[in-house]
Amino acid sequence: MTKFNRRTFILNSGLIAGGVSAGFRFPADKKVSKQLKNDRERVQFTRDGIDMTPLEISYQLQELAENEKIQTDSYSRGGIVEELEEKFASKLGKESAVFMPTGTLANHIAIRKLAGEKRRVIVQADSHIYRDSGDCTQNLSDLNLLPLNKGKVGFTLGEVEDTLGTNRQNRVKTPVGAISIESPVRRHNNAVFDYEEMKKISAFAREKNIGMHLDGARLFNAVVHTGIEVKKFSGLFDTVYISMYKDFNAPSGAILAGTNEFTKDLYHTRRMFGGGMPQVWPFAAIALQYADSFIPEYKKALKNADAFFTLLTKDPAFEIERIPNGTNVYILKIRNTDLQEFRSNLLEKNIALPVPLTNNKGFSIKVNVTLNRKLPEELADIFINARKSQGL
């Protein structure tokens, strides 16, 4: 069994993961302070990032404001929002970036502009833009999405070529203007699109003058799991969308990055779609706090998760199923257990699980930086005892 030193563990991984800077002051009110401490110590298997409570967010913004780290924006432009845009443009190796209120709008505007007058767009059949965006691109921008490979994570260059070949046989000329790729793919438990296939498709698209967009909401997770640098992923695409709330803990928001020419005056399109929010500095301020710490903290969390899984599955009642080509999603299976009671027992110990899977065999859990808040051996003991408390 791996030995852990609690003091070393906490010093190495606790503060940033919990959203607490070294100088953070807890509120004087004892009840509020106790609740805030409880929130900041919770281990959550429910989200990609830290599922912060309104209390946590409020006090973090207060701390940032007191340290004069926030410059307000005007209709989502300037101030700390511009700082956020520049930060992520640099991380992605792009010339420029624009804040968007949601990922849905970021994806929509990206493929709308890339496609231009060539109104057809190739997408994954199980992608967010095709399955979970209310046909926004079809209804609002007259784009025709061509879904490929239903039930699978991605598609191949051959399938792209076949689609274009079929398209050319149409009696009315209807060219493809853009290809959108989502990776990791939410509907496939955050599995990643094959990188080598991605490179082939990108090279082909450039040769054919077809725009390439990456729905990279969770791209920074993929970077850690694949070992492929952020800029190598983003370099294959003309535009990239990154979520600000999935890994970077903002209450909402997104970044859409591309060339200076692409992003020039893009805020007009954002406003046309109702996305020019008067002030979004709270979102930008929170996201900036975690922009540089996410990857190192997530690497620590993965190590802690592996140690936790190893210890937990020594008990034959527990099983961890790993997703092929996966990132941060795992299936936790538990034998002969009342899952709702088990979940309630864990919540009493300040550990949050999602609702059980519909087959009632376990939970679809997400690894995130909150796993840096507790020793793997402590976490395993709590899980095992939570089951034993049912008399099993």
C-alpha positions in Angstrom: 0.0 0.0 0.0 1.2 3.5 -0.9 2.0 5.5 2.2 0.8 9.1 2.4 1.9 11.9 4.7 -1.1 14.0 5.5 0.8 17.2 6.2 2.9 16.9 3.0 -0.2 16.1 1.0 -2.2 19.1 2.2 0.8 21.5 1.8 1.4 20.3 -1.8 -2.2 20.1 -3.0 -4.8 21.7 -0.8 -5.0 25.4 -1.1 -5.3 26.1 -4.8 -7.6 23.2 -5.4 -9.9 24.5 -2.6 -9.9 28.0 -4.1 -8.2 29.5 -1.1 -5.2 31.7 -1.6 -2.6 31.9 1.2 -4.0 35.2 2.4 -7.6 34.3 2.4 -9.6 35.5 5.5 -12.6 33.5 6.6 -15.6 35.6 7.6 -16.0 36.7 11.3 -19.5 35.1 11.5 -18.9 31.6 12.9 -21.8 30.0 11.2 -20.9 31.5 7.8 -17.2 30.6 8.4 -18.1 27.0 9.2 -20.2 26.7 6.1 -17.5 28.2 3.9 -14.9 25.9 5.4 -17.2 22.9 4.8 -17.8 24.0 1.1 -14.1 24.4 0.5 -13.3 20.9 1.9 -16.0 19.0 0.0 -14.8 16.3 -2.4 -17.1 16.3 -5.5 -17.4 13.6 -8.1 -20.1 15.6 -9.9 -18.5 18.1 -12.2 -15.4 18.7 -14.4 -14.3 21.5 -12.1 -15.0 22.7 -8.6 -18.8 22.9 -8.1 -18.6 26.1 -6.1 -21.5 27.3 -4.0 -22.7 30.9 -4.1 -21.1 31.5 -0.8 -17.7 30.3 -2.1 -18.0 32.4 -5.2 -19.1 35.5 -3.3 -16.1 35.4 -0.9 -13.6 34.6 -3.6 -14.9 37.7 -5.6 -14.7 39.8 -2.4 -11.1 38.7 -1.9 -10.1 39.5 -5.5 -11.9 42.9 -5.3 -10.2 43.8 -2.1 -6.8 43.0 -3.7 -7.7 45.3 -6.6 -7.4 42.5 -9.1 -10.7 43.3 -10.9 -11.1 45.9 -13.6 -14.7 46.1 -14.8 -15.7 45.5 -18.4 -18.3 47.3 -20.5 -20.7 45.1 -22.4 -18.2 42.2 -22.1 -15.4 44.3 -23.5 -12.2 45.6 -21.9 -11.0 45.4 -18.3 -10.5 41.9 -16.8 -12.4 40.4 -19.7 -9.8 41.5 -22.1 -7.2 40.1 -19.8 -8.9 36.7 -19.9 -9.2 36.8 -23.7 -5.4 37.5 -24.0 -4.6 34.8 -21.5 -6.4 32.1 -23.4 -5.4 33.3 -26.8 -1.8 32.9 -25.7 -2.5 29.4 -24.2 -4.1 28.2 -27.4 -1.4 29.8 -29.6 -4.0 31.9 -31.4 -3.7 35.6 -32.3 -6.9 36.7 -30.6 -9.9 35.6 -28.5 -13.4 36.8 -27.7 -15.5 36.2 -24.5 -18.8 34.4 -25.1 -21.5 34.0 -22.5 -22.1 30.3 -23.4 -20.4 27.5 -25.3 -23.5 27.1 -27.5 -23.1 30.6 -28.8 -19.3 30.2 -29.2 -19.8 27.1 -31.3 -22.6 28.6 -33.3 -20.8 31.9 -34.1 -17.6 30.0 -35.0 -19.1 27.6 -37.6 -21.4 30.4 -38.9 -18.5 32.6 -39.7 -16.2 29.8 -41.0 -18.8 28.4 -43.3 -19.7 31.8 -44.8 -21.7 31.3 -48.0 -20.9 27.5 -48.0 -23.8 26.5 -45.8 -23.1 22.9 -45.0 -21.1 21.9 -42.0 -19.8 18.4 -41.1 -20.3 17.4 -37.4 -20.3 14.4 -35.2 -23.8 12.9 -34.9 -23.4 12.8 -31.1 -21.8 16.3 -30.7 -23.1 19.0 -28.5 -23.8 21.4 -31.5 -25.9 18.7 -33.2 -27.7 17.1 -30.3 -27.9 19.7 -27.5 -28.2 23.1 -29.0 -31.8 23.3 -30.1 -31.0 23.3 -33.8 -29.7 26.9 -33.3 -27.4 26.9 -36.3 -30.2 25.6 -38.6 -32.9 27.9 -37.3 -30.9 31.1 -36.7 -28.1 30.9 -39.4 -29.5 28.7 -42.1 -26.7 26.2 -41.8 -27.2 22.6 -42.8 -25.4 20.2 -40.4 -24.2 16.9 -41.8 -24.0 14.4 -38.9 -21.5 11.6 -39.2 -21.1 8.3 -37.2 -24.0 8.1 -34.9 -23.1 6.2 -31.7 -19.4 6.8 -32.1 -16.9 9.3 -30.7 -15.6 10.6 -34.0 -15.3 10.1 -37.7 -12.5 9.4 -40.1 -11.0 11.3 -43.1 -12.5 8.6 -45.3 -16.0 9.4 -44.1 -15.4 13.1 -44.6 -14.2 12.4 -48.2 -17.3 10.1 -48.8 -19.6 12.9 -47.5 -18.0 15.5 -49.8 -18.2 13.1 -52.7 -21.9 12.5 -52.2 -22.3 16.2 -51.8 -20.8 16.9 -55.2 -23.3 14.6 -56.8 -26.2 16.8 -55.8 -27.9 18.5 -58.7 -27.7 21.9 -56.9 -24.2 23.0 -55.8 -24.1 22.8 -52.0 -20.5 23.0 -50.8 -19.3 22.2 -47.3 -17.8 25.3 -45.6 -16.7 24.0 -42.2 -16.0 20.9 -40.2 -16.6 21.0 -36.4 -15.0 18.4 -34.1 -15.9 18.1 -30.4 -13.2 16.6 -28.2 -13.6 15.3 -25.5 -17.2 14.2 -26.3 -19.7 14.7 -23.5 -22.2 12.2 -24.9 -19.4 9.5 -24.8 -18.3 10.0 -21.2 -15.7 12.6 -22.3 -13.8 10.2 -24.6 -11.4 11.9 -26.9 -11.5 12.1 -30.7 -8.5 10.2 -32.3 -5.7 12.8 -32.6 -4.0 11.1 -35.6 -7.4 11.2 -37.5 -7.8 14.7 -36.4 -4.5 15.7 -38.1 -5.5 14.0 -41.3 -8.8 15.7 -41.4 -7.2 19.1 -40.7 -4.6 18.7 -43.5 -7.4 17.7 -45.9 -9.6 20.6 -44.9 -6.9 23.1 -45.4 -6.2 21.7 -48.8 -9.9 22.0 -49.7 -10.3 25.5 -48.1 -12.8 24.2 -45.5 -12.8 25.9 -42.1 -12.0 23.8 -39.0 -13.6 24.4 -35.6 -12.8 22.7 -32.3 -15.4 22.4 -29.6 -12.8 22.0 -27.0 -15.0 22.7 -23.9 -12.9 20.2 -21.9 -9.7 20.4 -24.0 -7.4 21.0 -21.1 -8.5 17.6 -19.6 -7.5 15.9 -22.9 -4.1 17.6 -22.8 -3.3 15.9 -19.5 -4.6 12.5 -20.5 -3.1 12.3 -24.0 0.2 14.1 -23.2 -0.4 16.3 -26.3 0.2 20.0 -25.8 -2.7 22.5 -26.0 -1.2 24.3 -29.0 -0.8 21.1 -30.9 -4.5 20.5 -30.6 -5.5 24.0 -31.3 -3.0 24.4 -34.2 -5.1 22.0 -36.2 -8.1 24.3 -36.1 -9.0 27.8 -37.3 -11.1 28.4 -34.3 -11.3 26.9 -30.8 -13.9 27.2 -28.1 -12.9 26.6 -24.4 -15.5 26.5 -21.5 -14.7 28.8 -18.6 -17.0 26.9 -16.2 -16.0 23.3 -16.8 -12.3 23.3 -15.8 -11.9 27.0 -14.8 -14.8 27.2 -12.3 -16.5 30.4 -13.5 -20.2 30.5 -13.0 -20.6 30.8 -16.8 -18.7 31.9 -19.9 -16.6 30.7 -22.8 -13.7 31.8 -24.9 -13.6 31.6 -28.7 -10.2 32.0 -30.2 -8.8 32.4 -33.7 -7.0 34.9 -35.9 -7.1 38.6 -35.6 -9.1 38.8 -38.8 -11.6 36.2 -37.5 -12.3 37.9 -34.2 -12.2 41.5 -35.5 -15.5 43.1 -34.6 -17.0 39.7 -33.6 -18.5 41.4 -30.6 -21.1 42.9 -33.0 -22.3 39.3 -33.9 -22.2 38.4 -30.2 -24.5 41.3 -29.4 -26.8 40.5 -32.4 -27.5 37.2 -30.7 -28.2 38.8 -27.4 -24.8 37.8 -25.9 -23.4 41.3 -25.2 -24.0 41.1 -21.5 -23.4 44.5 -19.7 -20.9 43.1 -17.3 -19.2 39.7 -17.1 -16.3 40.6 -14.8 -17.3 38.0 -12.1 -17.0 35.2 -14.7 -13.6 36.5 -16.0 -12.2 37.1 -12.5 -12.9 33.6 -11.3 -11.7 31.9 -14.5 -8.4 33.8 -14.4 -7.8 32.6 -10.9 -7.6 29.0 -12.2 -6.2 29.5 -15.7 -2.7 28.6 -14.8 -3.2 26.2 -11.9 -5.7 23.8 -13.6 -3.2 21.5 -15.4 -0.8 21.0 -12.5 -3.6 20.6 -10.0 -5.5 18.2 -12.3 -2.3 16.1 -12.8 -2.2 15.8 -9.0 -5.8 14.9 -8.8 -5.4 12.1 -11.4 -2.5 10.6 -9.3 -4.7 10.8 -6.2 -7.6 9.2 -8.1 -5.5 6.3 -9.3 -4.3 5.7 -5.7 -7.9 5.9 -4.4 -9.2 3.5 -7.0 -6.4 1.0 -6.2 -7.2 1.1 -2.5 -11.0 1.1 -3.0 -11.1 -1.9 -5.4 -9.2 -4.1 -2.9 -12.7 -4.4 -1.4 -14.5 -6.8 -3.9 -17.7 -4.9 -3.6 -16.3 -2.0 -5.6 -15.3 -1.9 -9.3 -13.9 0.9 -11.4 -14.7 0.8 -15.1 -12.4 3.0 -17.3 -13.7 4.6 -20.5 -11.8 3.7 -23.7 -9.9 6.7 -24.8 -11.4 8.4 -21.8 -10.4 11.5 -19.7 -12.0 12.3 -16.4 -15.1 10.1 -16.4 -15.2 6.7 -14.7 -18.0 4.2 -13.8 -18.0 3.3 -10.2 -19.9 0.0 -9.7 -20.9 -1.3 -6.3 -22.3 -4.7 -5.6 -25.4 -5.4 -3.4 -25.8 -1.8 -2.2 -28.6 0.6 -1.8 -27.0 3.3 -3.9 -29.2 6.2 -2.7 -28.5 5.4 0.9 -24.8 5.0 0.0 -24.8 8.4 -1.6 -26.5 10.0 1.4 -24.0 8.4 3.7 -21.1 9.9 1.8 -22.7 13.4 1.7 -22.8 13.3 5.5 -19.0 13.0 5.2 -18.8 15.9 2.8 -18.4 13.8 -0.3 -20.7 14.4 -3.2 -21.7 11.8 -5.8 -24.0 12.3 -8.8 -27.4 10.5 -8.9 -27.1 6.7 -9.6 -27.0 5.5 -13.2 -30.4 4.4 -14.6 -29.4 0.8 -14.5 -28.9 1.2 -10.8 -25.5 -0.5 -10.9 -23.4 2.4 -9.8 -22.4 6.0 -10.6 -20.8 7.9 -13.5 -18.2 9.9 -11.5 -15.9 12.7 -12.6 -12.3 13.2 -11.4 -11.5 16.9 -10.7 -9.2 18.9 -8.5 -11.3 18.5 -5.4 -9.7 15.1 -5.0 -6.6 17.0 -3.8 -8.6 17.9 -0.7 -8.4 14.5 1.0 -5.9 11.6 1.2 -6.6 8.7 -1.1 -6.5 6.3 1.9 -8.9 8.5 3.8 -11.3 8.6 0.9 -11.2 4.9 0.4 -11.9 4.2 4.1 -14.9 6.6 3.9 -16.4 4.8 0.9 -15.9 1.4 2.3 -17.4 2.4 5.7 -20.3 4.1 4.0 -21.2 0.7 2.5 -20.6 -1.2 5.6 -22.9 1.1 7.6 -25.8 -0.4 5.6 -25.0 -3.7 7.3 -23.5 -5.3 4.2 
